[in-house]
Amino acid sequence: MTIELKSASSVKTGKKFLEKRKDLGVSIKEASEILYINKDYLQAIETGTYNIFPSESFAKAYFKKYEDFLKIKEEFPSVFDLKPSTNQPKISQEIIINKNRDVKKIFISLGLAISLIFAIYLFFALDSSYKNLNEESISDIENQPVNEIDYQNNAEIIELIEAEKLVAPIENANNILKLQFQGESWMEIYIDNKISEAQLFNAGDSFEREILRSFKIVVGNADFVKGTYNGYEIDFIADANRLSGVSTIILNE
């Protein structure tokens, strides 16, 4: 059974947000575009229903941002006290698990490729040797020290392995978005104009995700955010709004 995160207090507070926005003559769409906040979150605050928010801290951040925009002062409703506590895995933990799986896949693929190449090499090498052998060459091989034969074979194997290291494809080497946070901030990722990620971060937090172009990333407190995509640095500060500290980056194909 889902508990509705709504109370008489939250509805009353939300009504004040709604009335103030209308007094300012601002539509919900305009407020969303100005604040770079999905209008669904703003409507949730105005109706006093907080089920859409992934966490209380996330809701408080948007509540405060909307409150400052409307220039009102209201107390955040204690609706999250109604929600039973659950232990949710952190994104960083999920990323580590995915990374470990990717590394295992790379080593397995690399091992199979090396084995296949070595098997093909042995097949053609042995076939050629049997066709060209005569009694004299057979006698030479029989008299050759075993250690020397082993050394030659080992050297060939090492050469094959080293060559394979150079040409073996590395899975998931591209399309990686990495973010580092040096202070309190928030982030939203949009794919096809639909929100895909929304999260709050504190100093020292990091975020990593494989994501294909095209997408849009919006961050708050841009001065605290450092990021790269495919190893190239993302400049969040250059185009950041100087008043709100919000920066929007669009990465197209």
Sine and cosine of phi, psi and omega as CSV:
sin_phi,cos_phi,sin_psi,cos_psi,sin_omega,cos_omega
0.00,0.00,0.79,-0.61,-0.01,-1.00
-1.00,0.05,0.80,-0.60,0.01,-1.00
-1.00,0.07,0.80,-0.60,0.01,-1.00
-0.98,0.22,0.84,-0.55,-0.01,-1.00
-1.00,0.08,0.97,0.23,-0.08,-1.00
-0.44,-0.90,0.60,-0.80,0.02,-1.00
-0.55,-0.84,0.15,-0.99,0.03,-1.00
-0.88,0.48,-0.60,0.80,0.00,-1.00
-0.92,0.39,-0.68,0.73,-0.02,-1.00
-0.93,0.38,-0.58,0.81,0.04,-1.00
-0.92,0.40,-0.67,0.74,0.01,-1.00
-0.89,0.45,-0.70,0.72,0.02,-1.00
-0.91,0.42,-0.69,0.73,0.00,-1.00
-0.87,0.49,-0.60,0.80,0.01,-1.00
-0.89,0.45,-0.57,0.82,0.03,-1.00
-0.92,0.39,-0.62,0.79,0.06,-1.00
-0.89,0.45,-0.71,0.70,-0.02,-1.00
-0.88,0.48,-0.73,0.68,-0.03,-1.00
-0.91,0.42,-0.64,0.77,0.00,-1.00
-0.91,0.42,-0.65,0.76,0.02,-1.00
-0.89,0.46,-0.68,0.74,0.01,-1.00
-0.92,0.39,-0.59,0.81,0.05,-1.00
-0.89,0.46,-0.56,0.83,0.01,-1.00
-0.98,0.19,-0.17,0.99,-0.01,-1.00
0.95,0.30,0.51,0.86,-0.02,-1.00
-0.94,-0.34,0.77,-0.64,0.05,-1.00
-0.98,0.20,0.29,-0.96,0.01,-1.00
-0.89,0.45,-0.55,0.83,0.02,-1.00
-0.93,0.37,-0.68,0.73,0.02,-1.00
-0.90,0.43,-0.66,0.75,0.04,-1.00
-0.89,0.47,-0.64,0.77,0.01,-1.00
-0.88,0.47,-0.68,0.73,-0.02,-1.00
-0.94,0.34,-0.61,0.79,0.00,-1.00
-0.93,0.37,-0.66,0.75,-0.08,-1.00
-1.00,0.01,-0.19,0.98,-0.10,-0.99
0.84,0.54,0.67,0.74,0.05,-1.00
-0.84,-0.54,0.74,-0.68,0.03,-1.00
-0.81,0.58,0.73,-0.69,-0.09,-1.00
-0.89,0.46,-0.39,0.92,0.03,-1.00
-0.89,0.45,-0.59,0.81,0.03,-1.00
-0.94,0.35,-0.63,0.77,0.02,-1.00
-0.91,0.40,-0.65,0.76,0.03,-1.00
-0.92,0.40,-0.56,0.83,0.04,-1.00
-0.90,0.44,-0.64,0.77,0.04,-1.00
-0.92,0.40,-0.66,0.75,-0.04,-1.00
-0.94,0.35,-0.50,0.87,0.03,-1.00
-1.00,-0.01,-0.21,0.98,0.01,-1.00
0.98,0.21,0.31,0.95,0.01,-1.00
-0.93,-0.38,0.90,-0.44,-0.20,-0.98
-0.95,-0.33,0.30,0.95,-0.02,-1.00
-0.90,0.44,-0.44,0.90,-0.06,-1.00
-0.94,0.34,-0.40,0.92,-0.06,-1.00
-0.99,0.17,0.71,-0.71,-0.03,-1.00
-0.95,0.32,-0.37,0.93,-0.02,-1.00
-0.38,-0.92,0.28,-0.96,0.01,-1.00
-0.92,0.39,-0.65,0.76,-0.01,-1.00
-0.90,0.44,-0.61,0.79,0.04,-1.00
-0.89,0.46,-0.72,0.69,-0.01,-1.00
-0.90,0.44,-0.66,0.76,0.00,-1.00
-0.89,0.45,-0.62,0.78,-0.01,-1.00
-0.89,0.45,-0.69,0.72,0.00,-1.00
-0.96,0.29,-0.57,0.82,0.06,-1.00
-0.86,0.50,-0.72,0.69,-0.02,-1.00
-0.92,0.40,-0.66,0.76,-0.01,-1.00
-0.90,0.43,-0.67,0.74,0.02,-1.00
-0.93,0.36,-0.61,0.79,0.02,-1.00
-0.88,0.47,-0.71,0.71,0.01,-1.00
-0.91,0.42,-0.63,0.78,0.00,-1.00
-0.89,0.45,-0.68,0.74,-0.01,-1.00
-0.99,0.16,-0.17,0.99,-0.02,-1.00
0.85,0.52,0.76,0.65,0.10,-0.99
-0.80,-0.60,0.22,-0.98,0.00,-1.00
-0.74,-0.68,0.94,-0.34,-0.01,-1.00
-0.73,-0.68,0.45,-0.89,0.03,-1.00
-1.00,0.09,0.71,-0.71,0.00,-1.00
-0.91,0.42,0.80,-0.60,-0.04,-1.00
-0.93,0.38,0.59,-0.81,-0.07,-1.00
-1.00,0.01,0.77,0.64,-0.03,-1.00
-0.96,0.27,-0.42,0.91,-0.06,-1.00
-0.96,0.28,-0.18,0.98,0.10,-0.99
-0.92,0.38,-0.32,0.95,0.01,-1.00
-0.99,0.17,-0.29,0.96,-0.09,-1.00
-1.00,0.04,0.80,-0.61,0.04,-1.00
-0.91,0.42,0.61,-0.80,-0.04,-1.00
-0.95,0.32,0.67,-0.74,0.05,-1.00
-0.71,-0.70,0.52,-0.85,0.03,-1.00
-1.00,-0.09,0.97,-0.26,-0.01,-1.00
-0.99,-0.12,0.69,-0.72,0.05,-1.00
-0.93,0.37,0.61,-0.79,0.01,-1.00
-0.97,0.23,0.45,-0.89,0.01,-1.00
-0.86,0.50,-0.63,0.78,-0.03,-1.00
-0.87,0.50,-0.58,0.82,0.02,-1.00
-0.93,0.37,-0.66,0.75,0.00,-1.00
-0.90,0.43,-0.62,0.79,-0.01,-1.00
-0.91,0.42,-0.65,0.76,0.01,-1.00
-0.88,0.47,-0.67,0.74,0.01,-1.00
-0.89,0.46,-0.71,0.70,0.00,-1.00
-0.90,0.44,-0.61,0.79,0.02,-1.00
-0.89,0.46,-0.69,0.72,-0.01,-1.00
-0.88,0.48,-0.66,0.75,0.02,-1.00
-0.90,0.44,-0.65,0.76,0.01,-1.00
-0.90,0.44,-0.65,0.76,0.02,-1.00
-0.89,0.45,-0.66,0.75,0.03,-1.00
-0.89,0.46,-0.66,0.75,0.01,-1.00
-0.88,0.47,-0.65,0.76,-0.02,-1.00
-0.89,0.46,-0.72,0.69,-0.02,-1.00
-0.92,0.40,-0.63,0.78,0.03,-1.00
-0.90,0.44,-0.72,0.70,0.00,-1.00
-0.89,0.45,-0.66,0.75,0.01,-1.00
-0.90,0.44,-0.67,0.74,0.01,-1.00
-0.90,0.45,-0.68,0.73,0.02,-1.00
-0.90,0.44,-0.66,0.75,-0.02,-1.00
-0.90,0.44,-0.69,0.72,0.01,-1.00
-0.89,0.45,-0.68,0.73,0.00,-1.00
-0.89,0.46,-0.67,0.74,-0.01,-1.00
-0.91,0.42,-0.71,0.70,0.00,-1.00
-0.89,0.46,-0.67,0.74,-0.01,-1.00
-0.92,0.40,-0.62,0.79,0.02,-1.00
-0.91,0.42,-0.68,0.74,0.02,-1.00
-0.90,0.44,-0.67,0.75,0.01,-1.00
-0.88,0.48,-0.72,0.70,0.00,-1.00
-0.89,0.46,-0.63,0.78,-0.03,-1.00
-0.87,0.49,-0.77,0.64,-0.03,-1.00
-0.95,0.32,-0.57,0.82,-0.01,-1.00
-0.91,0.41,-0.71,0.71,0.00,-1.00
-0.93,0.37,-0.63,0.77,0.00,-1.00
-0.89,0.46,-0.68,0.73,0.01,-1.00
-0.92,0.40,-0.62,0.78,-0.02,-1.00
-0.90,0.43,-0.68,0.73,-0.03,-1.00
-0.92,0.39,-0.53,0.85,-0.01,-1.00
-0.95,0.30,-0.55,0.83,-0.12,-0.99
-0.99,-0.13,-0.13,0.99,-0.04,-1.00
-0.94,0.35,0.61,-0.79,0.17,-0.99
-0.77,-0.64,-0.01,-1.00,-0.08,-1.00
-0.88,0.47,-0.60,0.80,-0.05,-1.00
-0.94,0.35,-0.68,0.73,-0.01,-1.00
-0.92,0.39,-0.58,0.81,0.03,-1.00
-0.89,0.45,-0.65,0.76,0.00,-1.00
-0.90,0.43,-0.63,0.78,0.01,-1.00
-0.90,0.44,-0.64,0.77,-0.01,-1.00
-0.93,0.37,-0.63,0.78,-0.01,-1.00
-0.91,0.42,-0.54,0.84,-0.03,-1.00
-1.00,0.06,-0.15,0.99,-0.02,-1.00
-0.96,0.28,0.67,-0.74,0.00,-1.00
-0.86,0.50,0.64,-0.77,-0.02,-1.00
-0.88,0.47,-0.63,0.78,-0.04,-1.00
-0.87,0.49,-0.59,0.81,-0.01,-1.00
-0.93,0.37,-0.65,0.76,0.03,-1.00
-0.89,0.45,-0.71,0.71,0.00,-1.00
-0.88,0.47,-0.64,0.77,-0.03,-1.00
-0.90,0.43,-0.67,0.74,0.01,-1.00
-0.89,0.45,-0.71,0.71,0.01,-1.00
-0.89,0.46,-0.69,0.73,0.01,-1.00
-0.88,0.47,-0.63,0.77,0.00,-1.00
-0.90,0.44,-0.64,0.77,0.01,-1.00
-0.92,0.40,-0.64,0.77,0.02,-1.00
-0.89,0.45,-0.69,0.73,0.00,-1.00
-0.88,0.47,-0.65,0.76,0.02,-1.00
-0.89,0.46,-0.66,0.75,0.01,-1.00
-0.90,0.44,-0.68,0.73,-0.01,-1.00
-0.90,0.44,-0.70,0.71,-0.02,-1.00
-0.90,0.44,-0.64,0.77,0.03,-1.00
-0.90,0.43,-0.65,0.76,-0.01,-1.00
-0.91,0.42,-0.56,0.83,0.02,-1.00
-0.88,0.48,-0.52,0.85,-0.06,-1.00
-0.98,0.20,-0.52,0.86,-0.11,-0.99
-0.96,-0.28,-0.23,0.97,-0.06,-1.00
-0.90,0.44,0.77,-0.64,0.01,-1.00
-0.94,0.34,0.58,-0.81,0.06,-1.00
-0.98,-0.22,0.88,-0.48,-0.03,-1.00
-0.95,0.32,0.56,-0.83,0.11,-0.99
0.86,0.51,0.52,0.85,0.01,-1.00
-0.98,0.18,-0.30,0.95,-0.07,-1.00
-0.91,-0.41,0.10,-1.00,0.09,-1.00
0.89,0.46,0.55,0.84,-0.01,-1.00
-0.97,-0.22,0.84,-0.54,0.08,-1.00
-0.98,-0.18,0.82,-0.57,0.01,-1.00
-0.83,-0.56,0.74,-0.67,0.02,-1.00
-0.77,-0.64,0.63,-0.78,0.08,-1.00
-0.83,-0.56,0.71,-0.71,-0.07,-1.00
-0.91,-0.42,0.82,-0.58,-0.02,-1.00
-0.98,-0.19,0.01,1.00,0.04,-1.00
-0.24,-0.97,0.02,-1.00,-0.03,-1.00
-0.90,0.44,0.77,-0.64,-0.04,-1.00
-0.41,-0.91,0.08,-1.00,0.09,-1.00
-0.64,-0.77,0.33,-0.94,-0.09,-1.00
-0.57,-0.82,0.59,-0.81,0.13,-0.99
-0.71,-0.70,0.66,-0.76,0.08,-1.00
-0.88,-0.48,0.77,-0.64,0.01,-1.00
-0.91,-0.42,0.74,-0.67,0.10,-1.00
-0.83,-0.56,0.82,-0.57,-0.08,-1.00
0.82,0.57,0.66,0.75,0.03,-1.00
0.89,0.45,0.29,0.96,0.07,-1.00
-0.88,-0.48,0.68,-0.74,-0.05,-1.00
-0.93,0.37,0.77,-0.64,-0.03,-1.00
-0.93,-0.37,-0.56,0.83,0.03,-1.00
-0.68,-0.73,0.60,-0.80,0.10,-0.99
-0.47,-0.88,0.86,-0.51,-0.09,-1.00
-0.39,-0.92,0.46,-0.89,0.11,-0.99
-0.98,-0.18,0.49,-0.87,-0.02,-1.00
-0.69,-0.72,0.46,-0.89,0.08,-1.00
-0.91,-0.42,0.15,-0.99,0.02,-1.00
-0.84,0.54,0.74,-0.68,0.00,-1.00
1.00,-0.06,-0.18,0.98,0.02,-1.00
-0.97,0.25,0.37,-0.93,0.05,-1.00
-0.64,-0.77,0.33,-0.94,-0.01,-1.00
-0.60,-0.80,0.67,-0.75,0.04,-1.00
-0.57,-0.82,0.70,-0.71,-0.02,-1.00
-0.41,-0.91,0.61,-0.79,0.15,-0.99
-1.00,0.09,0.83,-0.56,-0.09,-1.00
-0.54,-0.84,0.74,-0.67,-0.03,-1.00
-1.00,0.08,0.54,-0.84,0.17,-0.99
-0.92,0.39,0.49,-0.87,0.07,1.00
-1.00,-0.09,0.52,-0.85,0.08,-1.00
-0.37,-0.93,0.29,-0.96,0.02,-1.00
-0.84,-0.54,0.69,-0.72,0.04,-1.00
-0.84,-0.54,0.76,-0.65,0.00,-1.00
-0.87,-0.50,0.77,-0.64,0.01,-1.00
-0.79,-0.61,0.54,-0.84,0.12,-0.99
-0.98,-0.18,0.45,-0.89,-0.08,-1.00
0.80,0.60,0.86,0.51,-0.12,-0.99
-0.83,0.55,-0.47,0.88,0.00,-1.00
-0.88,0.47,-0.36,0.93,-0.04,-1.00
-1.00,-0.08,0.01,1.00,-0.15,-0.99
-0.91,-0.41,0.80,-0.60,0.13,-0.99
-0.88,-0.47,0.66,-0.75,-0.04,-1.00
-0.45,-0.90,0.34,-0.94,0.10,-1.00
-0.67,-0.74,0.44,-0.90,0.14,-0.99
-0.71,-0.71,0.84,-0.54,-0.10,-1.00
0.83,0.55,0.51,0.86,0.04,-1.00
1.00,0.05,-0.14,0.99,0.02,-1.00
-1.00,-0.07,0.69,-0.72,-0.06,-1.00
-0.94,0.35,0.65,-0.76,0.08,-1.00
-0.98,-0.21,0.81,-0.59,0.00,-1.00
-1.00,-0.07,0.99,-0.15,0.00,-1.00
-0.99,0.13,-0.34,0.94,-0.15,-0.99
-0.99,0.12,-0.60,0.80,-0.14,-0.99
-0.82,0.57,-0.72,0.69,-0.07,-1.00
-0.97,-0.25,0.28,0.96,-0.03,-1.00
-0.95,0.31,0.58,-0.82,0.09,-1.00
-0.93,0.37,0.84,-0.54,-0.11,-0.99
-0.94,0.35,-0.39,0.92,-0.01,-1.00
-1.00,0.06,-0.72,0.69,-0.07,-1.00
-1.00,-0.05,-0.31,0.95,-0.05,-1.00
0.95,0.30,0.28,0.96,-0.03,-1.00
-1.00,-0.07,0.71,-0.71,0.02,-1.00
-0.81,-0.58,0.70,-0.72,0.02,-1.00
-0.87,-0.49,0.82,-0.58,0.01,-1.00
-0.86,-0.51,0.79,-0.62,0.04,-1.00
-0.92,-0.39,0.84,-0.55,0.02,-1.00
-0.93,-0.38,0.95,-0.31,0.00,-1.00
-0.99,-0.14,0.19,-0.98,0.00,-1.00
-0.94,0.35,0.00,0.00,0.00,0.00
